[in-house]
Amino acid sequence: MAIGVLALLGFQLVDSAFIARLGTAPLAAQSFTFPLSFLIIGVQVGMGIAIAALISRALGAGEIARARRLGTLVLLFGGGVIGVLALLLWVVQVPVFTLLGADEGALDYIRRYWGPQLFSSWLGALLYFVYSLFRAHGDTRLPGKMMVLSSFVNLALDPLLIFGVGDWPGLGLPGAAWATAIAFGVGLWVVGRKLVGKRWLAREGVLDEAHASARGFLGIAGPAMIGQLMPPLAAMLAISAVAGLGDVQVAAWGLANRLETVSLMVILAMTMSLPPWLGRCFGAGDWTQIHALMSLALKVAVCWQLALGVLLALGAPFVADVLAGSPDVREALTLLIRFLLPSYAALGVCMLVVSAGNALGWPLRAMLLSSARLFAFYLPCLWIGAALYGWTGLAAGAAAGNVLAGLAAWYLLRRILSRPQRRARAPG
């Protein structure tokens, strides 16, 4: 899954690197769309978390038929919800992006880019739901391989559709969205054929299962989606603050967001692969294994992310030179990398605790922790830093918010797992 996440997020970073060659204005326009794109991702991830938790628990309890019915539900219901959300975001694009601080020049780029981007997001959501089924059944290899395949397809199409070939001038900014849509479409076709050969879906009893599982689904999906929607909302507030500093800072912030997701590849892989394991242990009442899994995950998160963050911070000028086309954007991005990348070790701890909460039966606490990370730590520190010291203060404040959130998550996890009925018993 880590390899697959690296490939998937890597091609998104490549998208931004190619777009940076079009100029600062197209890159800034794309950066304005990130919060709303993350909104779609938040809804799909929240639904995927709920379904994966329910399916893994059903499998842990030996309820194979119910797991198949739940698999059918996620594809039908999830695809419909994301489709409606995409249409809504297309209708309200002008007032929303204007509210975020986009000027008329940025809106002109966004109008041509937003339609194909929403279509690619819908295809990506369908692909994610299919991946969730495979992960819930313990298969992480195929989703990882398909992420790599989709990345290569996108990488091959990006320069052709953005810059053109021969006498054809290319599509510019919209070409990046169409390349992603085609890549997701290829992935969906391949993985869909694989899914047909599995006996993980049901044709009968789906409506009855929807009625029976609605409460359990909403009990997990509701808090999970709210928790997943907090980052897009925080991203909107953050970019509105960044927009006041200029297009250069908006462009650098967008590149830093792409780099953030790539640098968190191991954490994101664990948030996808760990919950099905935890769900099965939860269904079987095996808290000893839950303790062992969480301990290992947190150690990997801190050690890996801190080492990677320090390495990238030391090489910040080189990384910025590769990603950014403008010298001003490179300078602004270098500062962000030096402050933010090491702080992702603490952010990774928070992300893992939130992901585990949805699998272990405390989704409300997970939602509250996710909200606190953003609105009690991250945004206040970011705003205070920006108000006091401008761009440098904003970067330092964002990093401080990540560290505080990680400490709070670690404290919460220790308190919950230390309860008598959840203490791990010594082996034997």
C-alpha positions as CSV (number, residue, x, y, z in Angstrom):
1,M,0.0,0.0,0.0
2,A,2.9,2.4,0.7
3,I,4.2,1.8,-2.8
4,G,0.7,2.4,-4.3
5,V,0.1,5.5,-2.2
6,L,3.5,6.9,-3.3
7,A,2.6,6.3,-6.9
8,L,-0.9,7.7,-6.6
9,L,0.2,10.9,-4.7
10,G,3.3,11.1,-6.7
11,F,1.5,11.7,-10.0
12,Q,-0.6,14.4,-8.3
13,L,2.7,16.1,-7.4
14,V,3.9,15.6,-10.9
15,D,0.6,17.3,-12.1
16,S,1.5,20.3,-10.1
17,A,5.1,20.3,-11.3
18,F,4.0,20.3,-14.9
19,I,1.4,23.0,-14.2
20,A,4.1,25.1,-12.6
21,R,5.7,25.2,-16.0
22,L,2.6,26.9,-17.4
23,G,3.2,29.8,-15.0
24,T,2.3,31.1,-11.5
25,A,-1.3,32.0,-12.4
26,P,-2.4,28.5,-13.5
27,L,-0.6,26.9,-10.5
28,A,-2.3,29.4,-8.2
29,A,-5.7,28.6,-9.8
30,Q,-5.2,24.9,-9.3
31,S,-4.2,25.6,-5.7
32,F,-7.6,27.3,-5.1
33,T,-9.4,24.1,-6.1
34,F,-7.5,21.8,-3.6
35,P,-9.9,22.5,-0.6
36,L,-13.0,21.5,-2.6
37,S,-11.2,18.5,-4.1
38,F,-10.3,17.5,-0.6
39,L,-14.0,17.9,0.3
40,I,-14.9,15.1,-2.1
41,I,-12.0,13.0,-0.9
42,G,-13.2,13.5,2.7
43,V,-16.7,12.2,2.0
44,Q,-15.4,9.2,0.1
45,V,-12.9,8.4,2.7
46,G,-15.4,8.7,5.5
47,M,-17.8,6.3,3.7
48,G,-14.9,3.9,2.9
49,I,-13.8,3.9,6.6
50,A,-17.3,2.9,7.7
51,I,-17.8,0.2,5.1
52,A,-14.3,-1.2,5.7
53,A,-14.9,-1.3,9.4
54,L,-18.3,-3.0,9.1
55,I,-17.1,-5.5,6.5
56,S,-14.0,-6.4,8.5
57,R,-16.0,-6.8,11.7
58,A,-18.5,-9.0,9.8
59,L,-15.6,-11.2,8.5
60,G,-14.1,-11.3,12.0
61,A,-17.4,-12.6,13.4
62,G,-17.8,-15.1,10.5
63,E,-20.8,-13.3,8.8
64,I,-19.7,-13.8,5.2
65,A,-23.1,-13.2,3.6
66,R,-23.5,-9.9,5.4
67,A,-20.0,-8.8,4.3
68,R,-21.1,-9.5,0.6
69,R,-24.2,-7.4,1.0
70,L,-22.3,-4.5,2.5
71,G,-19.8,-4.7,-0.4
72,T,-22.7,-4.1,-2.9
73,L,-24.0,-1.2,-0.8
74,V,-20.8,0.7,-0.8
75,L,-20.5,0.7,-4.6
76,L,-24.1,1.7,-5.2
77,F,-24.6,4.2,-2.5
78,G,-21.1,5.6,-2.5
79,G,-21.1,6.3,-6.3
80,G,-24.4,8.1,-6.1
81,V,-23.5,10.3,-3.2
82,I,-20.2,11.4,-4.7
83,G,-21.9,12.1,-8.1
84,V,-24.5,14.4,-6.5
85,L,-21.7,16.2,-4.5
86,A,-19.7,16.7,-7.7
87,L,-22.7,18.2,-9.5
88,L,-23.3,20.6,-6.5
89,L,-19.7,21.8,-6.4
90,W,-19.9,22.5,-10.2
91,V,-23.0,24.6,-9.7
92,V,-21.6,26.7,-6.9
93,Q,-18.0,27.1,-8.2
94,V,-18.0,30.9,-8.9
95,P,-19.3,32.1,-5.5
96,V,-17.2,29.6,-3.6
97,F,-13.9,30.3,-5.3
98,T,-14.5,34.1,-5.1
99,L,-15.1,33.7,-1.4
100,L,-11.7,31.8,-1.1
101,G,-10.0,34.8,-2.7
102,A,-9.7,33.9,-6.4
103,D,-9.6,37.0,-8.7
104,E,-11.1,37.1,-12.2
105,G,-7.9,35.8,-13.8
106,A,-7.8,32.8,-11.5
107,L,-11.6,32.2,-12.1
108,D,-11.0,32.1,-15.8
109,Y,-8.5,29.2,-15.4
110,I,-10.8,27.5,-12.8
111,R,-13.9,27.5,-15.1
112,R,-12.0,25.5,-17.8
113,Y,-10.4,23.1,-15.2
114,W,-13.1,22.5,-12.7
115,G,-15.5,20.4,-14.8
116,P,-13.0,17.7,-15.9
117,Q,-11.5,17.8,-12.4
118,L,-14.8,16.9,-10.8
119,F,-15.4,14.1,-13.3
120,S,-11.9,12.7,-12.5
121,S,-12.8,13.0,-8.8
122,W,-15.9,10.9,-9.3
123,L,-14.0,8.2,-11.1
124,G,-11.4,8.3,-8.4
125,A,-14.1,7.8,-5.7
126,L,-15.5,4.8,-7.4
127,L,-12.0,3.3,-7.7
128,Y,-11.4,4.1,-4.0
129,F,-14.6,2.2,-3.0
130,V,-13.5,-0.9,-4.9
131,Y,-10.1,-0.6,-3.2
132,S,-11.9,-0.5,0.2
133,L,-13.5,-3.8,-0.6
134,F,-10.2,-5.4,-1.4
135,R,-8.6,-4.0,1.8
136,A,-11.5,-5.1,3.9
137,H,-11.0,-8.7,2.6
138,G,-7.2,-8.5,3.4
139,D,-5.9,-7.9,-0.1
140,T,-3.7,-4.8,-0.3
141,R,-1.6,-6.0,-3.1
142,L,-4.0,-5.4,-6.0
143,P,-5.0,-1.9,-4.8
144,G,-1.2,-1.1,-4.5
145,K,-0.5,-2.4,-8.0
146,M,-3.4,-0.5,-9.5
147,M,-2.3,2.7,-7.9
148,V,1.1,2.2,-9.6
149,L,-0.6,1.5,-13.0
150,S,-2.8,4.5,-12.7
151,S,0.2,6.7,-11.9
152,F,2.1,5.5,-15.0
153,V,-0.9,6.2,-17.2
154,N,-1.2,9.7,-15.8
155,L,2.5,10.4,-16.0
156,A,2.5,9.4,-19.7
157,L,-0.6,11.5,-20.5
158,D,0.2,14.6,-18.5
159,P,2.8,16.2,-20.9
160,L,0.8,15.2,-24.0
161,L,-2.5,16.7,-22.8
162,I,-1.1,19.7,-21.0
163,F,1.6,20.9,-23.5
164,G,0.4,19.0,-26.6
165,V,2.4,17.2,-29.3
166,G,3.4,18.2,-32.8
167,D,1.1,20.9,-34.2
168,W,-1.5,20.3,-31.4
169,P,-1.0,22.9,-28.7
170,G,-2.5,20.8,-25.8
171,L,-5.2,21.7,-23.3
172,G,-3.1,23.5,-20.8
173,L,-4.5,23.3,-17.2
174,P,-7.6,21.2,-18.0
175,G,-5.2,18.6,-19.6
176,A,-4.0,17.6,-16.2
177,A,-7.5,16.8,-15.1
178,W,-8.3,14.8,-18.2
179,A,-5.1,12.8,-17.8
180,T,-6.1,11.9,-14.3
181,A,-9.6,11.0,-15.4
182,I,-8.3,8.6,-18.1
183,A,-5.9,7.1,-15.6
184,F,-8.6,6.5,-13.1
185,G,-10.9,5.1,-15.9
186,V,-8.2,2.6,-16.9
187,G,-7.7,1.5,-13.2
188,L,-11.5,1.2,-12.7
189,W,-11.8,-1.0,-15.8
190,V,-9.0,-3.4,-14.7
191,V,-9.9,-3.6,-11.0
192,G,-13.6,-4.0,-11.8
193,R,-12.9,-7.0,-13.9
194,K,-10.9,-8.5,-11.0
195,L,-13.8,-7.8,-8.6
196,V,-16.3,-9.6,-10.8
197,G,-14.2,-12.8,-10.3
198,K,-14.5,-12.5,-6.5
199,R,-17.4,-13.6,-4.5
200,W,-17.5,-10.5,-2.4
201,L,-20.8,-9.0,-3.7
202,A,-24.4,-10.0,-3.3
203,R,-27.5,-9.4,-5.4
204,E,-30.1,-10.4,-2.9
205,G,-31.0,-8.9,0.4
206,V,-29.2,-5.6,-0.3
207,L,-32.2,-3.4,0.6
208,D,-32.8,-5.3,3.8
209,E,-29.2,-5.0,4.7
210,A,-29.2,-1.3,4.0
211,H,-32.1,-0.9,6.5
212,A,-30.5,-3.2,9.1
213,S,-27.0,-1.6,8.8
214,A,-28.1,2.0,8.4
215,R,-27.7,2.8,12.1
216,G,-24.3,1.1,12.4
217,F,-23.1,2.7,9.1
218,L,-24.2,6.2,10.1
219,G,-22.7,5.7,13.6
220,I,-19.3,5.3,12.0
221,A,-19.7,7.1,8.7
222,G,-21.2,10.2,10.2
223,P,-18.4,11.1,12.6
224,A,-15.8,9.8,10.1
225,M,-17.1,12.0,7.3
226,I,-17.4,15.0,9.6
227,G,-13.8,14.3,10.7
228,Q,-12.7,13.9,7.1
229,L,-14.5,17.1,6.1
230,M,-12.6,19.1,8.7
231,P,-9.4,19.2,6.7
232,P,-11.1,20.7,3.6
233,L,-12.8,23.3,5.7
234,A,-9.5,24.1,7.4
235,A,-7.8,24.2,4.0
236,M,-10.3,26.7,2.8
237,L,-9.6,28.9,5.8
238,A,-5.9,28.5,5.5
239,I,-5.7,29.3,1.8
240,S,-7.9,32.4,2.4
241,A,-5.2,33.5,4.8
242,V,-2.4,32.7,2.3
243,A,-4.3,34.5,-0.5
244,G,-3.8,37.7,1.3
245,L,-0.1,37.4,1.0
246,G,-0.1,37.1,-2.9
247,D,-0.2,34.6,-5.8
248,V,3.4,33.5,-5.2
249,Q,2.5,32.3,-1.7
250,V,-0.7,30.7,-2.9
251,A,1.3,28.8,-5.6
252,A,3.9,27.7,-3.0
253,W,1.2,26.6,-0.6
254,G,-0.4,24.5,-3.3
255,L,2.9,22.8,-4.0
256,A,3.6,22.2,-0.3
257,N,0.1,20.6,0.0
258,R,1.0,18.1,-2.8
259,L,4.4,17.5,-1.2
260,E,2.8,16.9,2.1
261,T,0.6,14.1,0.9
262,V,3.5,12.4,-0.9
263,S,5.7,12.7,2.2
264,L,3.0,11.1,4.3
265,M,2.8,8.0,2.0
266,V,3.7,5.5,4.7
267,I,1.2,7.1,7.1
268,L,-1.6,7.1,4.5
269,A,-0.8,3.5,3.6
270,M,-1.2,2.5,7.3
271,T,-4.4,4.4,7.7
272,M,-5.8,2.3,4.8
273,S,-4.3,-1.1,5.8
274,L,-4.4,-0.9,9.6
275,P,-8.2,-0.5,10.2
276,P,-9.2,-3.8,8.6
277,W,-6.7,-5.6,10.9
278,L,-8.0,-3.7,13.9
279,G,-11.6,-4.3,12.9
280,R,-11.1,-8.0,12.8
281,C,-9.3,-8.0,16.2
282,F,-12.1,-5.8,17.6
283,G,-14.7,-8.2,16.3
284,A,-12.8,-11.1,18.0
285,G,-12.1,-9.2,21.2
286,D,-8.4,-9.6,20.8
287,W,-7.0,-6.4,22.6
288,T,-3.6,-7.9,23.0
289,Q,-3.1,-7.8,19.2
290,I,-4.6,-4.4,19.0
291,H,-2.0,-3.1,21.5
292,A,0.8,-4.7,19.5
293,L,-0.5,-3.3,16.2
294,M,-0.9,0.3,17.5
295,S,2.5,0.2,19.2
296,L,4.2,-0.9,16.0
297,A,2.3,1.6,13.8
298,L,3.2,4.6,16.0
299,K,6.9,3.6,16.2
300,V,7.1,3.3,12.4
301,A,5.2,6.6,12.0
302,V,7.5,8.6,14.2
303,C,10.8,7.1,13.1
304,W,10.1,7.1,9.4
305,Q,8.4,10.5,9.2
306,L,11.0,12.3,11.3
307,A,13.9,10.9,9.3
308,L,12.2,11.8,6.0
309,G,11.2,15.2,7.2
310,V,14.7,16.1,8.4
311,L,16.2,14.8,5.1
312,L,13.8,16.8,3.0
313,A,14.3,19.9,5.1
314,L,18.1,19.7,4.6
315,G,17.5,19.4,0.8
316,A,14.7,21.9,0.7
317,P,16.3,24.2,-2.0
318,F,16.9,21.3,-4.3
319,V,13.3,20.0,-3.8
320,A,11.8,23.4,-4.4
321,D,14.0,23.9,-7.6
322,V,12.6,20.6,-9.0
323,L,8.9,21.5,-8.3
324,A,8.6,25.2,-8.8
325,G,9.1,27.2,-12.0
326,S,9.5,30.7,-10.6
327,P,12.4,31.8,-8.4
328,D,9.9,33.6,-6.0
329,V,7.8,30.4,-5.6
330,R,11.0,28.4,-5.1
331,E,12.1,30.6,-2.2
332,A,8.6,30.6,-0.6
333,L,8.4,26.8,-1.0
334,T,11.8,26.2,0.5
335,L,10.7,28.0,3.7
336,L,7.6,25.8,4.0
337,I,9.5,22.6,3.5
338,R,12.0,23.5,6.2
339,F,9.3,24.1,8.8
340,L,6.5,21.7,7.9
341,L,8.2,18.5,6.8
342,P,9.7,17.5,10.2
343,S,6.4,18.3,12.0
344,Y,4.7,15.6,10.0
345,A,6.0,13.0,12.4
346,A,3.6,14.3,15.0
347,L,0.9,14.7,12.4
348,G,1.3,11.1,11.5
349,V,0.6,10.0,15.1
350,C,-2.7,12.0,15.0
351,M,-3.8,10.5,11.7
352,L,-3.2,7.0,12.9
353,V,-5.1,7.5,16.1
354,V,-8.0,9.0,14.2
355,S,-8.0,6.1,11.8
356,A,-7.8,3.5,14.6
357,G,-10.7,5.2,16.4
358,N,-13.1,4.5,13.6
359,A,-12.2,0.8,13.6
360,L,-12.2,0.3,17.3
361,G,-15.6,1.6,18.2
362,W,-14.9,5.2,19.2
363,P,-15.7,7.3,16.0
364,L,-17.0,10.3,18.0
365,R,-13.7,10.7,19.8
366,A,-11.8,10.3,16.5
367,M,-14.0,13.0,15.0
368,L,-13.4,15.3,18.0
369,L,-9.6,14.7,17.8
370,S,-9.6,15.5,14.1
371,S,-11.5,18.7,14.7
372,A,-9.2,19.7,17.6
373,R,-6.2,19.1,15.5
374,L,-7.3,21.6,12.9
375,F,-9.3,24.2,14.9
376,A,-7.7,24.1,18.3
377,F,-4.1,23.7,17.2
378,Y,-3.3,24.1,13.5
379,L,-5.3,27.1,12.3
380,P,-4.9,29.2,15.5
381,C,-1.1,28.7,15.4
382,L,-1.1,29.4,11.7
383,W,-3.1,32.6,12.0
384,I,-1.1,33.9,15.0
385,G,2.2,33.2,13.3
386,A,1.1,34.9,10.0
387,A,-0.2,37.9,12.0
388,L,3.1,38.3,13.9
389,Y,5.7,37.3,11.4
390,G,4.1,37.0,7.9
391,W,5.1,34.1,5.7
392,T,7.8,32.8,8.1
393,G,5.4,33.0,11.0
394,L,2.7,31.2,9.0
395,A,5.1,28.3,8.3
396,A,6.3,28.1,11.9
397,G,2.7,28.3,13.2
398,A,1.5,25.5,11.0
399,A,4.4,23.3,12.2
400,A,3.7,24.0,15.8
401,G,0.0,23.1,15.3
402,N,1.0,19.7,13.9
403,V,3.3,19.0,16.9
404,L,0.6,20.0,19.5
405,A,-2.0,17.8,17.7
406,G,0.4,14.8,17.7
407,L,0.9,15.1,21.5
408,A,-2.8,15.4,22.1
409,A,-3.5,12.2,20.0
410,W,-0.8,10.2,21.8
411,Y,-2.3,11.2,25.2
412,L,-5.8,10.3,24.1
413,L,-4.8,6.9,22.8
414,R,-2.9,6.1,26.1
415,R,-6.0,7.0,28.2
416,I,-8.4,4.9,26.1
417,L,-6.2,1.8,25.8
418,S,-5.3,1.9,29.5
419,R,-8.8,1.1,30.6
420,P,-9.0,-2.3,32.5
421,Q,-11.0,-4.2,29.9
422,R,-8.7,-3.0,27.1
423,R,-5.3,-3.6,28.7
424,A,-3.2,-6.1,26.7
425,R,-2.6,-9.4,28.5
426,A,0.9,-10.8,28.5
427,P,1.3,-13.7,26.0
428,G,0.6,-17.1,27.6
